[in-house]
Amino acid sequence: MTTYGTISTSPNNKNNNNLEYISRARQTIKAGLGTRRPWKLMFNHRSFNVPTAVTAAVSRLRFNLSYFRMNYATVALFILFLSLLWHPISLIVFILIMAAWLFLYFLRDQPLVLVGHVVDDRVVLVVMAVITVVVLLLTHATVNIMVAVSVGVVVVVVHAVFRKTENLYLDEEEEGLLNNAAAS
């Protein structure tokens, strides 16, 4: 009897194990990217205006940095990637560091625990950013990296200041984190 086109479900099947691993990886990537805010919401042209006062600008900056944190990290890393296209060694190092970013920041579904302590996402973001810049500076692409980081910071700050926050809503957990940050 022939069984053309059937997929074996035996646990010893190597192909089945590979497909299961790929399926789990896809689910992890989708879940990790699910914490990113929609780009359409981020760049809605009706949601931009000049803040009325410095306090309003600072308030928008804090709120938007918290709300669009994953998007801003993506934008800054993309700008850094573009700046390294003419430095192949730096680009290879950057790709390796991006793998670390994926596992430690973008695709984690549980909090990072080091030596029995839970590490906040903001701490992971800052540490990974510093490590990325320091390691890339060791590849002798200093000017490109400094310009890219400066451009990334300017782009993020300008967007965060001019993006209105009235139509954005944090969930309860994020709102608590923002309130704790404002209190300190």
N, C-alpha and C positions, 0 to 999 in steps of 0.2 A: 504494500500500500504506500503511495506517495503522498507527501504533505507539502506540496509546493505552495509557497506564499504564507505559510504559517510561521508564527514566531514562538519559539520554545520558551516555556516559562520555568524551566528547571533552574535551580539556584546555581548549578555548576556552569551554566552557559556564560562564557566570557563576554560575548556581545551584549547579553542582557545586563550584566553588571556595568558595562560601559554606558549603555543607554540609561540605566538608572542614575548613574553618577552625573551624566549630562543633564538629565531631567532635574535632578536636585540643584545643580549649579544654575540652571535657567530660572528655577523658582527663587533661589537666593538672590540672583541679580534683579529679577522683577520686584521682589520685596524691598531690596535695598534702594532701587531707584524710585520706589513708591514713596519714599520719604521726601523726595525732591518735589518742589512745588511746580505746577504746570508752567511752562515757559510762556504760554498765552496769557496767563494771569500776571506773570512778572512784567511782561512788556505791553500790557494793555494801554494804548495811547491815551485813553480817557482818564487814566489814573495818575497822570503827571501834572504837577503844577509847582510853582515857586512857593516855598514855605513862607508864612507871614512873619515869623520871628526866628531868632536864633534858637530859642527853646523848642519851637516846633520842629526845626531842622534836626536838633539833637534827639528829640523824641522819635521822629521818623527814622533817623539813622539807627537808633537802638532797636526799635521794633522790627524794621525791615532786615537788619542784620540777623536777628533771631529767626524771623519768619522765612527768609530766603537763604538761610545759611548754606544748605547743600547746593543751591543754584550758584551762589556767589563763589563757593569753592571750585565748582566746575568751571565757571568763567575765568577765574584767576589761573587755574591750572591749564586751561586751553590757551590763554594768552602766553603763558610760560612755554608751553609746547611749541607754539608758532615761532617764538623767539629763538628756539634751539634747532630749527630746521637746518641751519647752516653750520652746525657744530655736531657732527655725527657721534662723537664719544659722549658728549653731554646728552644727546638725545637718547642714546642707549641707557645711560645711567638714569635719565628721567623716566624711561619706560619701566625700568626695574623698580624705581621708587613709586611709580604709579601702581604697580602690583601691590606694594605695601599699603598705599592709600586705599585701594579697593578692599583689601582684607581688614585693615584696621579702622577705616572710617566709613566708606561708602556702602559696603555690603554686610556689615555686622547687623545681626538681628537681636543680639543680646549685649548688655553693657560689657565693656572691657574691664576685666578684673586682673590687677597686678598685685602680687604679694598680699592677697586677701582683701584688697581695697578696690571699690568700684571707681573707675576713672571716668570723669564727665566728658561728654562729647566735645565740649569746647576746649578742654585741655588736650585731647587727642588732636583736634584741629590745629591748635597753635604749635604743639610739639612736632607734628608731621610737617607743617609749613616751614618751621625753622630747620628741621632735618633736611627737607628738600632743598632749601636755599643753600645751606652750608655744604652739603654734598655736591651740589651743582657748581658752587663756587670753586671747589677743589678741582673741577674739570677745566678750569681756565676760560670760562665763558662769562666772566664777571660782568662786563658791560652789558651784554645781552640780558643776563639774569636781573641785574639791578633795574634796567629800563623796563623789562617785562613785569617785574614785581611792582614797580612804581605805577605803570599803566594799569595793572590789575587793581591796585588799591584805589586809584583815581576813579576807574570805571565803577567799582563797587560802591564807593562813597557817594559819587554823583547820583547813581541810580537810587541808593538808599535814601538820600536826602530829598530828591525830587519825586519819588514814588509815594503817592498818598496812601494812608493806612486805613481809611475809613471802611473800605470794603474787604479788609483782610481780617480773619478771625483765627486766633490761636486756639488750639485745644487746651483743656484745663492743665495738662502737665507742662506744656510749653509756657503757658501764661504764668504758672507758678515759678518756673525758672527765670522768666523775664522780670517778675516782681522781686525775686531774690537778688538778681543782678542790680536792679535799680536801687534796692535798699542798701547795698554795700558800696 
